[in-house]
Amino acid sequence: MEIPASEDLRAIRYRFDGPVAIVELHRPHRANAWNGTMHGEFLAVMRHVEALDNVRAVVVTGTPPAFSVGGDSQALGDHAERGSYETGLANDVARPGGELRHEFDEDLSWMFGYRLPIIAAVNGSVAGVSFALACFCDLRFGSAPAKITTAAPKLGLPAEYGLSWTLPRLVGTTRAADLLLSGRVVTVAESADWGLWNEVHPDGEATLDAAVTYGHLLAATTGPHAVAHAKRQLHEDLLRGDPAASVAESKELLDAAMGTDEYREGIAAFLERRPPKF
């Protein structure tokens, strides 16, 4: 899919705040409910952004006042009528990040293989597949009053889009079981100390501002290759289960990094007590 101008997209908008891309789930008339159009446009925009050398982080948020209420009710009704699940995507759709390893080559899991850090700014209500999307982001900033629900069990559905994998790793098995089995609604404020959020802010606007500010922090103070490697190490080591292999690989990466201009600039900035110019 060729990327049109943001204003020509139907369900996604994107813009740039310097080196930070802001990608917005944008179906405000449906509280940004997820459907096949949004899914396809999200993939296309994220592929486009990943290829831009001047972008250092991506913030994913929703058109206020919601982040996204999950699957569109019309699409859910169509699934019931059809008696099967349909993503609305072509079978050969290209996912960003999926070429890194097969575990990352699936809907949403590709976010673990994405080159850039992805920051969720959960500025309002989030449910179902959209909550799963937030859980696959690298960092999460939340608006205290925003409501959260997995939703699925109340619809007669199992855990969706990898939430049974991500949630226990983020909040522990006991809390994950609570959310996945009951589908009850909690707020960001109630879950502030669960390990789900990097920061919690009083409202959606402050949440988005904080997420974008964090993206600028990464751009101003960290090496782009260092961050990309660290992100890959983090997510691959969740699968590896071998601490010795992790140490061995890190030493190889350190050896290679110390021959780069990025490292030389980082050391020079440190010794000269100035901000680095990556």
C-alpha positions, 0 to 999 in steps of 0.5 A, spaced: 500 500 500 502 506 497 502 511 503 497 517 501 497 524 505 495 523 512 489 527 510 487 522 505 487 516 510 480 514 512 482 511 519 489 513 521 492 520 521 500 521 522 504 527 523 511 529 526 514 532 532 521 533 529 524 526 530 518 523 533 512 520 529 505 521 532 500 515 529 493 516 531 487 511 531 482 516 527 475 513 527 472 518 532 465 517 530 466 510 532 470 512 538 476 509 534 474 502 533 478 497 530 476 495 523 480 492 517 481 499 514 484 501 520 489 495 521 491 496 514 492 503 514 496 502 521 501 497 518 502 501 511 503 507 515 508 504 520 512 501 514 513 508 512 515 511 518 520 505 520 524 507 513 525 514 515 532 515 517 530 522 521 525 518 525 527 516 532 521 514 536 513 512 534 508 514 539 501 511 538 495 514 540 487 515 539 483 521 536 480 524 543 477 522 547 478 515 546 484 511 545 480 505 541 474 501 544 477 495 540 473 491 535 468 495 531 461 493 533 459 492 526 465 488 524 463 483 530 456 482 528 459 480 521 463 475 524 457 472 528 453 472 522 459 469 518 461 464 523 468 465 523 473 471 524 476 475 518 481 480 519 479 484 513 487 484 510 490 481 504 493 474 506 500 477 503 500 483 507 507 485 509 508 486 516 514 491 519 519 488 523 516 481 521 523 479 517 527 479 524 524 472 526 518 468 525 515 469 532 515 476 530 511 475 524 504 476 526 499 481 527 501 486 533 507 481 534 511 485 529 512 490 533 517 487 537 521 486 531 520 494 529 526 498 528 524 504 532 521 504 539 514 504 540 510 508 545 503 508 547 499 514 549 493 511 552 489 518 552 482 515 553 478 508 553 482 502 551 479 495 550 480 488 546 484 488 540 486 495 541 489 494 549 493 488 545 496 493 541 498 497 547 501 491 550 505 490 544 508 497 545 515 498 548 513 503 553 506 505 555 503 512 558 496 512 561 491 517 562 489 516 569 481 516 568 481 512 562 478 505 562 481 498 560 478 492 559 479 486 555 472 485 553 473 478 550 470 474 555 463 478 555 462 477 548 463 469 549 471 470 546 477 467 548 483 472 549 485 475 543 491 478 539 496 475 544 494 478 550 495 471 554 502 472 552 503 479 553 499 481 560 502 475 564 509 478 562 507 485 564 502 484 570 503 477 573 499 471 572 494 473 577 492 480 575 492 477 568 487 472 569 483 477 573 483 481 566 482 475 561 477 471 565 472 477 567 473 482 562 471 487 568 473 494 567 479 497 571 482 504 570 489 506 568 489 509 575 487 503 579 492 499 575 498 504 576 502 500 580 501 493 576 507 494 572 503 496 566 505 503 565 511 507 565 507 513 567 500 515 569 498 522 567 491 526 569 488 526 563 489 525 555 492 531 553 498 530 558 499 523 557 500 524 549 505 530 551 509 526 556 509 520 551 512 525 545 517 528 550 519 521 552 520 520 544 524 527 544 529 524 550 530 518 546 532 522 540 536 527 544 540 523 548 541 516 545 544 513 539 539 510 534 543 504 533 544 502 540 536 503 542 535 499 536 539 493 538 537 494 545 530 493 543 531 487 539 535 484 545 530 485 550 524 482 546 529 476 543 531 475 550 524 474 552 524 468 548 531 465 549 531 463 556 538 462 556 542 468 560 549 465 558 547 466 550 544 473 552 551 475 555 555 472 549 551 476 544 552 482 548 559 482 548 559 481 540 555 487 540 559 491 544 565 489 540 562 491 534 559 498 537 566 500 539 568 501 532 562 506 530 562 513 529 556 513 534 560 510 540 566 515 538 561 521 539 557 518 545 564 517 549 566 524 546 560 527 549 561 524 555 568 526 556 566 533 554 560 534 558 556 536 553 549 533 549 551 528 544 550 529 537 547 523 534 
